[in-house]
Amino acid sequence: MIKANSHNPENFSSEYCVPDRKVFIDKFSAPRSVVVTLTAGFLLLNLFVVALIGIDIHQSRKQHEELGRITTQNLAKAFQQDLANQVGKIDLALFILAQEYTRQHGRERLDGAALSEAIAAIKPTLPDIDGLSFFDAAGTLTVDSEGRTDVGIGDREYFVRLKNLREDRLLISKPVTGRLSGNRTLILARPLRKPDGSFAGAICGGLSIDRLQRQFATLDVGKKGLVSLRDSDMGLIARIPKVQSTATASGWNSTSRELQSSYAQNPREGTYVGISGTDQVERMVSYRQIDHYPLIVLVGLDKEDYLRGWRDDLLKGSGLAAIFLTMSALGAWLIRRGWKRQLVALHQLGRGEQQLRMLAENASDVISRLDPTGHYLYVSRSILPTTGYGETDLLGAAAADFAHPDDRSLLLLTDKVPLRHPEETRTIAYRFRHKDGHYVWLEANLRPVLDDTGRLLEFVVVSRDITQRKQADARIEFLAHHDPLTGLPNRLLGKDRMEVAMAGAGRTGSKATLLFLDLDHFKTVNDSLGHPLGDELLKLVAARLRECLEDTDTLSRQGGDEFLILPGELREVEPASLMAETILRRLGRPFRVDNQDLYMSASIGIAIYPDDGEDFDTLLRRAEIAMYHAKDVGRNTYRFFADQMNFDNSEYLRLRTGLQRALERDEFLLHYQPQIDLQSGEIVGLEALVRWQPPALEIVPPGRFIPMAEESGMIVSIGAWVLQEACRQAAVWHRAGQTKLVMAVNLSAVQFKRGDLLQTVTEALTASGLPPSCLELELTESILISDTAKVLSMVDQLKELGVKLSIDDFGTGYSCLAYLKRFRVDRLKIDQSFVRHITTDPNDEAIVRAIVQLANSLGLKTVAEGVESEAALQSLISLGCDDAQGYYFARPMTAADAAAFLSNDKASPVPRAM
């Protein structure tokens, strides 16, 4: 218990004891003085109230003006971002088309059809554009998305400017009447370049002024509000409300003095109030320049609209003032008549004091009294559940002694001179030390109490526990900038820190580095083990990444399995590569999750500021592109961004667009690779391998388009076609006499999850007439260990049909061997990564031997992939492998070549079983 010091409190009741009745009557026995006092008091009160109402009305106007300013700024910002995105998409499309033109120009002649296809592919992504057109160096139309011809723009001012551009960038014209559309149009154009960099023409897109104005009309700015778009010379492009005068039509660059003054001070953004010379309406207008483009958006609200609430407040305030003056006059009269009656009520003061004490003791808030030096005179009993102290434990102690050191100055009351005025109440929030040592947050309202002479007697304090509110506020603040799963900075905080680093690098002329990390095959882990264990793995990855970094480095989670790393001190390429190598090496160590070891790897893309981009979004996009290139070369590595990668991305987009219609255009075909019985040397089966042959292009290997098909879900329909075609061809060979031939077809995990696989297999067998026993479906390990009950049911149903099942790439997945006891499979396919070096790597030989022995013990057959040499073949025969396939026997071949191969019954010579 804390003992009271020299500041001994007096009894609470004695502080508020009832004064002697005779003294009270003598004090108020002079009616004249009382009347004068009351009259003066009411006059002062009325003046005070009227002044407060006037101040409130004045503040209300300021608030509504500020609200109008914020509203116009927010609308201008939203409008600016919308237009920036709109123009940015068009700019990107024009850039892609310009690059395609340069690529086409590098050939012997321009392929107009290819350019038309490029426009046709990209035009649907630009609903706001009226058309896309290629013009040659003379300004003559060569290719147009709408099929228009015989139009020239050689005399257009923007075309002349485009010719003289030294750099490749977007050029935006003044409003013109389009010769193609016939409408008032804003032309967006980029120069076309020959491979030697010389000017070859222009790629142009038209943005309709009428469409812009319809877009403006979607903004809620009131009946007399303003939305307009101007160029960097303040030339008017579009405006609502529309104006009829030709003097204020599109292209007119006359502006108000207020806009000129604000724009001169800050051309990027600003807000001003002015009267429009067009319609004489006074508005508050905010403008913002669109980043990277010479366009300025202006949004204005009519003064009558944004001050409407203030006028309502003015009427209400005036009414309240009138009512108060009337009521105060009436009150004065009533008080004058009844002041003597109050003398009779003096005897109730004692009872009122008791009631006040009871209220204080039973209130949930803590009520206390402090002397002028901040020592406790009284504390209500509600202090106990809040702080752990009893109501007498704190008497005589200084309140500041229980405050957190950082908050102690708030309770040094002798320094708070303004608190000595009775009309001033101060609210403070501070941390109070609980009896058990931790701190709780209290919100305290301090009210000074003065005697008749103005001397400070004490402070009355009402406190409440706001610990939970503070914790919630802190949690909200943390989650606004951090990832809730890993506790790492989130995308917003990562972007903010990167922009700070780029700004610092820009000032010093140095560089800033951004690493984009994506875990390899994390989706497989999530699908196999479940999201809870996937989340646990992400936490372990985040912890290990922190171990690789210094305190000055920033690690943020972008979402999913993507992370950003911003080295705090790296400025050169070599240290960035060392950091990436360290991270990859550390991530290669096993992660212990749910009593099992998981091995992970990552792909890292690296972009350097300012070499690879001068803003965060560009840098992030290019680091991500570099990361995908790291995945393309085999994963578990890193790549720095290079300009060639942009071209590769365009190629990827072109392939993905073509893949969407490849099936309906009959562009897929099957190749077949024989499978040889190593004991008899006979051909016992063929594996069907899908190929894609786009028009006028080379065959696209499966490694390039199968991941696209799986990502988009098109693998379901492609896989169904492969099954139907493979079964049809196998049935043809069966009818020709190859009755023991088994056709092997690969299945994707996506087909198990999203397609009706059983129905697809049944229909393929029924349509072709192929016996089910002559069809073998190849499954991956990841299929068998994801959603085991569902997969087990599907495998059983497929086996009931009579088809054979094999496990492809056995031993390369995340699984254990327990599922082999549960699934009714017939063969294990030994992955070519183990077969390729079987004669030179003892580990590979040991793995193959173990797989063969495991298969024999379970009654399964084995087939080895990737046999390319006589030595590998002999090793497989000696180990007891049943079947094999690979370039040593035959490469994948067309159906016609496979038919010839089968008719000749030619396989590479295999020693017959002795």
FENJOVEN-V535134 format. One record per backbone hydrogen bond with DSSP energy under -1.0 kcal/mol. CO is the residue of the C=O (numbers start at 1). NH is the residue of the N-H. Records with the same first field share a line. If there is no record, write none. Layout:
# FENJOVEN-V535134
CO: NH + NH
This chain:
# FENJOVEN-V535134
6: 8
11: 15
14: 17
20: 24
21: 25
22: 26
23: 27
24: 28
26: 29
30: 34
31: 35
32: 36
33: 37
34: 38
35: 39
36: 40
37: 41
38: 42
39: 43
40: 44
41: 45
42: 46
43: 47
44: 48
45: 49
46: 50
47: 51
48: 52
49: 53
50: 54
51: 55
52: 56
53: 57
54: 58
55: 59
56: 60
57: 61
58: 62
59: 63
60: 64
61: 65
62: 66
63: 67
64: 68
65: 69
66: 70
67: 71
68: 72
69: 73
70: 74
71: 75
72: 76
73: 77
74: 78
75: 79
76: 80
77: 81
78: 82
79: 83
80: 84
81: 85
82: 86
83: 87
84: 88
85: 89
86: 90
87: 91
88: 92
89: 93
90: 94
91: 95
92: 96
93: 97
94: 98
95: 99
96: 100
97: 101
98: 102
99: 103
100: 104
101: 105
102: 106
104: 107
110: 112
111: 115
112: 116
113: 117
114: 118
115: 119
116: 120
117: 121
118: 122
119: 123
122: 125
123: 126
126: 129
131: 206
132: 145
133: 204
134: 142 + 143
135: 202
136: 139
139: 153
140: 136
143: 134
144: 147
151: 141
153: 156
156: 160
157: 161
158: 162
159: 163
160: 164
171: 189
176: 185
178: 182
183: 178
184: 209
185: 176
186: 207
187: 173
188: 205
189: 171
190: 203
192: 200
194: 197
198: 194
201: 192
202: 135
203: 190
204: 133
205: 188
206: 130
207: 186
208: 212
209: 213
210: 214
211: 215
212: 216
213: 217
215: 218
216: 219
219: 221
226: 300
227: 240
228: 298
229: 237 + 238
230: 296
231: 234
235: 231
236: 251
238: 229
240: 227
245: 248
246: 249
249: 252
252: 236
256: 260
257: 261
258: 262
259: 263
260: 264
261: 265
262: 266
268: 289
270: 287
272: 285
274: 283
276: 280
281: 276
282: 303
283: 274
284: 301
285: 272
286: 299
287: 270
288: 297
290: 293
293: 295
294: 232
295: 290
296: 230
297: 288
298: 228
299: 286
300: 226
301: 284
302: 305 + 306
303: 307
305: 308
307: 311
308: 312
309: 313
310: 314
311: 315
312: 316
313: 317
314: 318
315: 319
316: 320
317: 321
318: 322
319: 323
320: 324
321: 325
322: 326
323: 327
324: 328
325: 329
326: 330
327: 331
328: 332
329: 333
330: 334
331: 335
332: 336
333: 337
334: 338
335: 339
340: 343
343: 346
345: 348
346: 349
348: 352
349: 353
350: 354
351: 355
352: 356
353: 357
354: 358
355: 359
356: 360
357: 361
358: 362
366: 463
367: 380
368: 461
369: 377 + 378
370: 459
371: 374
374: 399
375: 371
376: 396
378: 369
380: 383
381: 384
383: 387
384: 388
387: 435
394: 397
397: 376
398: 401
399: 402
402: 433
404: 407 + 408
407: 410
408: 411
409: 412
411: 413
412: 415
413: 416
415: 417
416: 419
417: 420
418: 421
421: 424
426: 446
428: 444
430: 442
431: 404
432: 440
434: 437
438: 434
440: 432
441: 466
442: 430
443: 464
444: 428
445: 462
446: 426
447: 460
449: 457 + 458
451: 454
455: 451
458: 449
459: 370
460: 447
461: 368
462: 445
463: 366
464: 443
466: 470
467: 471
468: 472
469: 473
470: 474
471: 475
472: 476
473: 477
474: 478
475: 479
476: 480
478: 481
481: 490
483: 487
488: 483
489: 557
490: 494
491: 495
492: 496
493: 497
494: 498
495: 499
496: 500
497: 501
498: 502
499: 503
500: 504
501: 505
502: 506
503: 507
504: 508
505: 509 + 510
512: 609
514: 607
515: 565
516: 605
517: 563
518: 603
521: 525
522: 526
523: 527
524: 528
525: 529
526: 530
530: 534
531: 535
532: 536
533: 537
534: 538
535: 539
536: 540
537: 541
538: 542
539: 543
540: 544
541: 545
542: 546
543: 547
546: 549
550: 553
554: 566
556: 564
559: 562
561: 519
562: 558 + 559
563: 517
564: 556
565: 515
566: 554
572: 576
573: 577
574: 578
575: 579
576: 580
577: 581
578: 582
579: 583
580: 584
581: 585
582: 586
583: 587
584: 588
586: 589
591: 598
596: 593
598: 591
601: 520
603: 518
604: 639
605: 516
606: 641
607: 514
608: 612
609: 512
615: 619
616: 620
617: 621
618: 622
619: 623
620: 624
621: 625
622: 626
623: 627
624: 628
625: 629
626: 630
627: 631
628: 632
629: 633
630: 635
631: 634
637: 604
639: 606
642: 645
643: 646
644: 648
645: 649
646: 650
647: 651
648: 652
649: 653
650: 654
651: 655
652: 656
653: 657
654: 658
655: 659
656: 660
658: 661
661: 665
662: 667
663: 666
667: 693
669: 691
671: 689
672: 893
673: 687
675: 684 + 685
676: 884
677: 681
679: 913
682: 677
684: 742
685: 675
686: 744
687: 673
689: 671
691: 669
692: 700
694: 697
700: 692
701: 704 + 705
702: 706
705: 709
706: 710
707: 711
708: 712
709: 713 + 715
713: 716
714: 718
715: 719
716: 720
717: 721
718: 722
719: 723
720: 724
721: 725
722: 726
723: 727
724: 728
725: 729
726: 730
727: 731
728: 732
729: 733
730: 734
731: 735
732: 736
733: 738
734: 737
737: 739
742: 686
743: 776
744: 688
745: 778
748: 752
749: 753
750: 754
751: 755
755: 757
756: 760
757: 761
758: 762
759: 763
760: 764
761: 765
762: 766
763: 767
764: 768
765: 769
771: 774
772: 775
774: 743
775: 804
776: 745
777: 806
778: 747
779: 808
780: 784
781: 785
787: 791
788: 792
789: 793
790: 794
791: 795
792: 796
793: 797
794: 798
795: 799
796: 800
797: 801
798: 803
804: 777
805: 826 + 827
806: 779
807: 829
809: 812
817: 820
818: 821
819: 823
823: 825
826: 861
827: 807
828: 863
829: 810
830: 865
831: 834 + 835
832: 836
835: 838
837: 840 + 841
841: 845
842: 846
843: 847
844: 848
845: 849
846: 850
847: 851
848: 852
849: 853
850: 854
851: 855
852: 856
853: 857
854: 858
855: 860
861: 828
862: 883
863: 830
864: 885
867: 888
869: 873
870: 874
871: 875
872: 876
873: 877
874: 878
875: 879
876: 881
882: 678
883: 864
884: 676
885: 867
886: 889 + 890
893: 672
894: 898
895: 899
896: 900
897: 901
898: 902
899: 903
900: 904
901: 906
